[in-house]
């Protein structure tokens, strides 16, 4: 009679379940491929191990169809493309093949000049690729604008109130990192100091 089942990620115990059906929900694993194994222990102390299984954890907004919602004016969020992939049929963002894109959906709350901006906050070698699209399916996207840069990228365009845009953040060579993403429309222009005054 089984009294408990232990679940392991490599050599690390990630949980123990003591009641049938001996299922474990692994909360927020890092994106990527993981090797998991279960060990059952009976009331006599005997142990049996399952075969090692491969489980892939993906970012919730890795796929176009699973875009995260960006709301507000200004709207802001933090993000990561660690473990992200590029879908079959996905366009090259900012003219670069990239390879680690994540997606958001943003509806303009007002009409006017919209600014979408991404700023890298961590990750060696992440040169951001930012692209904004109209369209409701990966196969029918129309690019509104795109940009890339050393640590920041931005796109400006005219938006109508209630219009929804798909936003992709990727990186040159599919490099991974963390970033801040913001969107605004119809507000005062953004000022960026390039060189300090003497």
C-alpha positions in Angstrom: 0.0 0.0 0.0 1.5 3.3 -1.2 1.8 5.9 1.6 3.4 8.8 -0.3 4.8 9.8 -3.7 7.8 12.1 -3.9 8.3 14.2 -7.1 11.9 15.2 -8.2 13.3 17.6 -10.6 16.8 16.2 -11.1 18.0 15.6 -7.5 15.7 18.2 -6.0 12.5 17.3 -4.2 9.7 19.5 -5.6 6.8 18.0 -3.7 5.3 15.1 -1.8 1.7 13.8 -2.1 0.2 11.4 0.5 -3.2 10.8 -1.0 -4.4 9.1 -4.2 -4.4 10.0 -7.0 -0.8 11.2 -6.2 -0.8 14.2 -8.5 1.4 17.3 -8.1 1.0 20.7 -9.6 4.4 22.3 -10.1 3.9 26.0 -9.8 5.9 28.4 -12.0 8.8 26.3 -13.2 11.4 28.1 -15.2 10.7 28.0 -19.0 12.5 25.3 -20.8 12.9 21.5 -20.8 12.8 19.7 -17.5 13.4 16.0 -16.5 11.0 14.8 -13.7 10.7 11.6 -11.8 8.4 10.2 -9.2 9.3 7.9 -6.3 6.6 5.9 -4.5 7.1 4.6 -1.0 4.9 1.9 0.6 3.9 1.3 4.2 6.8 -1.3 4.4 9.4 1.3 3.4 9.9 -0.2 -0.1 10.5 2.3 -2.9 9.8 2.3 -6.6 10.8 4.9 -9.2 9.0 6.0 -12.4 10.7 6.5 -15.6 12.2 9.9 -16.2 9.8 12.1 -18.2 10.5 15.2 -20.1 8.2 18.2 -19.5 8.5 21.5 -21.4 7.4 24.7 -19.6 6.6 27.6 -21.8 6.0 31.3 -21.1 2.2 32.0 -21.0 2.6 34.6 -23.8 5.1 32.7 -26.0 2.5 32.1 -28.7 0.6 34.8 -30.7 -2.7 33.1 -29.8 -1.8 33.5 -26.0 -1.0 37.2 -26.0 -0.9 38.8 -22.6 -3.1 41.9 -22.2 -1.5 45.3 -21.8 -3.9 47.8 -20.3 -4.0 51.5 -19.4 -2.7 54.8 -20.7 0.1 54.7 -20.0 0.3 51.0 -19.8 3.4 49.3 -18.4 4.6 45.8 -17.5 7.7 43.8 -17.0 8.6 40.8 -19.2 11.0 38.1 -20.0 11.7 36.1 -23.1 13.7 33.4 -21.3 12.6 30.1 -22.8 10.5 31.8 -25.5 10.4 30.4 -29.0 9.5 31.5 -32.6 6.3 30.0 -34.1 6.1 28.5 -37.5 4.9 31.3 -39.8 5.9 34.1 -37.4 7.3 37.2 -39.1 10.8 38.5 -38.5 10.4 41.4 -36.1 12.2 44.6 -37.1 13.6 42.7 -40.0 15.6 40.2 -37.9 14.9 36.5 -37.5 15.2 36.7 -33.7 13.9 33.5 -32.2 12.6 34.1 -28.7 9.5 36.2 -29.0 6.7 37.0 -26.5 3.4 38.7 -27.3 1.0 41.3 -25.9 -2.3 42.7 -27.1 -3.0 46.4 -26.4 -6.2 48.4 -27.2 -5.7 52.1 -27.7 -7.9 53.9 -25.1 -7.9 57.1 -27.1 -7.0 58.4 -30.5 -3.7 60.0 -31.2 0.0 59.3 -31.6 0.9 56.0 -29.9 4.3 55.1 -28.5 5.3 51.6 -27.7 8.7 51.2 -25.9 10.8 48.3 -24.6 13.8 48.7 -22.4 16.2 45.9 -21.4 16.6 45.5 -17.7 18.7 42.3 -17.6 20.3 39.6 -19.9 23.7 39.6 -21.5 23.6 40.4 -25.2 19.8 41.1 -25.4 19.3 43.6 -28.2 15.6 44.1 -28.3 13.4 43.8 -31.4 10.0 45.4 -31.1 7.2 45.1 -33.6 3.6 46.3 -33.6 1.0 44.7 -35.9 -2.7 44.9 -36.9 -4.4 41.5 -37.3 -6.1 38.8 -35.4 -4.1 35.7 -36.6 -0.4 35.0 -37.1 -1.0 34.5 -40.8 -2.7 37.9 -41.4 -0.5 40.4 -39.6 0.2 43.8 -41.0 3.2 45.6 -39.6 2.4 49.0 -38.1 6.0 49.7 -37.1 9.2 48.1 -35.8 12.4 49.1 -34.2 15.5 47.8 -32.5 18.4 49.2 -30.5 21.2 48.6 -28.1 19.1 48.4 -24.9 15.8 50.1 -26.0 13.5 50.1 -28.9 10.4 52.1 -29.7 7.7 52.4 -32.3 5.5 55.4 -32.9 2.3 55.3 -35.0 -1.2 56.8 -35.2 -3.9 54.9 -33.3 -7.7 55.2 -33.2 -9.5 54.7 -29.9 -10.6 51.1 -29.6 -8.1 49.8 -32.1 -6.3 46.6 -31.0 -2.6 46.0 -31.7 -0.4 42.9 -31.3 3.0 43.7 -29.8 6.0 41.3 -30.2 9.2 41.6 -28.2 12.1 39.5 -29.5 15.9 39.7 -29.4 18.7 39.5 -32.0 20.0 35.9 -32.2 17.2 34.8 -29.9 19.1 36.1 -26.8 17.1 36.0 -23.6 16.6 38.8 -21.0 14.2 40.8 -19.0 12.7 44.1 -19.9 10.1 46.8 -19.3 7.4 47.3 -21.9 5.2 50.4 -22.1 2.5 51.8 -24.3 0.8 55.2 -24.4 -1.3 57.3 -26.7 -2.3 61.0 -27.0 0.0 62.2 -24.2 2.9 64.7 -24.1 5.9 63.6 -26.2 8.6 61.6 -24.4 11.9 63.5 -23.9 15.1 61.5 -23.8 18.4 63.1 -22.8 21.2 61.9 -25.1 24.1 64.0 -24.1 24.2 66.1 -20.9 24.5 69.9 -21.4 27.8 71.5 -20.5 
